[in-house]
Amino acid sequence: MLSIFESVPTYMDYKGQKLAEQIFQGIMLVSAVIGFIYGMIIQQFGWTVYIVLAGFIGSCLLTLPPWPMYRKNPLTWLPALPDSSGDTREKAPENQKKPRKHK
C-alpha cells in the first residue's frame, strides 16, 4: 500500500520554488486589489475578505503540490566518492598546533 506513495514525486527544484513564490505573490496581489475595489464599490468589507480568501485557496492549489512545471530543472549531483579503507582516520589533522619548545 505504501509503494503507491513512493512513486509520487515530492520535490521541487530551486527554479520551481522561485516560480511558485512568484505565482503565489501575484495571485495574492491581484485578489487583494480586486477584493478591495469590489468591497469599496458595494460597501461590504466581508466581500473583500471572501475574495482574498478565494485567491489564497486558489494560489495554494497552484503552488503547494509539486506540479511538473516546478520540476523542470533538477539538480545534478556529483557522483559518490569511493569508500576509503579508513586511512583518513589514521592521519593526524594537519592544522593542529604543534607544541613549541621554549628556549
C-alpha positions as CSV (number, residue, x, y, z in Angstrom):
1,M,0.0,0.0,0.0
2,L,2.8,2.4,0.8
3,S,4.5,1.7,-2.5
4,I,1.9,3.8,-4.2
5,F,3.1,6.9,-2.3
6,E,6.8,6.2,-3.1
7,S,6.1,6.7,-6.8
8,V,4.7,10.2,-6.3
9,P,7.4,12.9,-6.6
10,T,7.6,15.2,-3.6
11,Y,10.4,17.6,-4.5
12,M,10.6,20.9,-6.3
13,D,13.8,22.4,-7.8
14,Y,15.1,25.8,-6.9
15,K,13.8,27.5,-10.1
16,G,10.4,25.8,-9.4
17,Q,10.4,27.2,-5.9
18,K,11.0,30.7,-7.3
19,L,8.3,30.3,-9.9
20,A,5.8,29.0,-7.2
21,E,6.6,32.0,-5.0
22,Q,6.1,34.5,-7.8
23,I,2.8,32.8,-8.8
24,F,1.6,32.9,-5.2
25,Q,2.5,36.6,-4.7
26,G,0.9,37.5,-8.0
27,I,-2.4,35.8,-7.3
28,M,-2.5,37.3,-3.8
29,L,-1.8,40.8,-5.0
30,V,-4.4,40.6,-7.8
31,S,-7.0,39.1,-5.5
32,A,-6.3,41.7,-2.8
33,V,-6.7,44.6,-5.3
34,I,-9.9,43.1,-6.8
35,G,-11.3,42.4,-3.4
36,F,-10.5,45.9,-2.1
37,I,-12.0,47.6,-5.2
38,Y,-15.2,45.4,-5.2
39,G,-15.6,45.7,-1.4
40,M,-15.3,49.5,-1.7
41,I,-17.8,49.7,-4.5
42,I,-20.5,47.7,-2.7
43,Q,-19.5,49.0,0.7
44,Q,-19.1,45.4,2.2
45,F,-15.8,44.5,3.8
46,G,-16.9,40.9,4.0
47,W,-16.7,40.5,0.2
48,T,-13.2,41.8,0.3
49,V,-12.2,39.1,2.8
50,Y,-14.1,36.4,0.7
51,I,-12.2,37.4,-2.5
52,V,-8.8,37.4,-0.8
53,L,-9.6,34.0,0.8
54,A,-10.6,32.6,-2.6
55,G,-7.3,34.0,-4.0
56,F,-5.4,32.4,-1.2
57,I,-7.0,29.0,-1.7
58,G,-6.5,29.1,-5.4
59,S,-2.9,30.1,-5.1
60,C,-2.3,27.3,-2.6
61,L,-3.8,24.7,-5.0
62,L,-1.5,26.0,-7.7
63,T,1.7,26.3,-5.7
64,L,1.8,23.8,-2.9
65,P,1.7,20.5,-4.8
66,P,4.9,19.7,-6.7
67,W,3.4,20.0,-10.2
68,P,5.6,19.0,-13.1
69,M,6.1,22.7,-14.1
70,Y,8.1,23.1,-10.8
71,R,10.4,20.1,-11.5
72,K,11.8,21.0,-14.9
73,N,15.4,21.8,-13.7
74,P,16.5,19.0,-11.4
75,L,19.8,19.3,-9.6
76,T,22.7,17.2,-10.9
77,W,24.6,15.7,-8.0
78,L,28.2,14.7,-8.1
79,P,29.0,11.0,-8.1
80,A,29.7,9.4,-4.7
81,L,33.3,9.1,-3.7
82,P,34.6,5.6,-3.3
83,D,34.8,4.4,0.2
84,S,38.3,4.6,1.5
85,S,39.8,1.9,3.7
86,G,39.8,4.0,6.8
87,D,43.2,5.7,6.2
88,T,41.7,9.1,6.8
89,R,41.1,8.3,10.5
90,E,44.8,7.3,10.9
91,K,46.1,10.6,9.6
92,A,46.7,13.4,12.1
93,P,45.0,16.6,11.3
94,E,47.4,19.0,9.6
95,N,46.0,22.1,11.1
96,Q,46.7,21.1,14.7
97,K,49.2,23.3,16.6
98,K,52.5,21.7,17.4
99,P,53.9,22.2,20.9
100,R,56.6,24.9,21.0
101,K,59.9,24.4,22.5
102,H,60.9,27.1,24.9
103,K,64.5,28.4,24.8
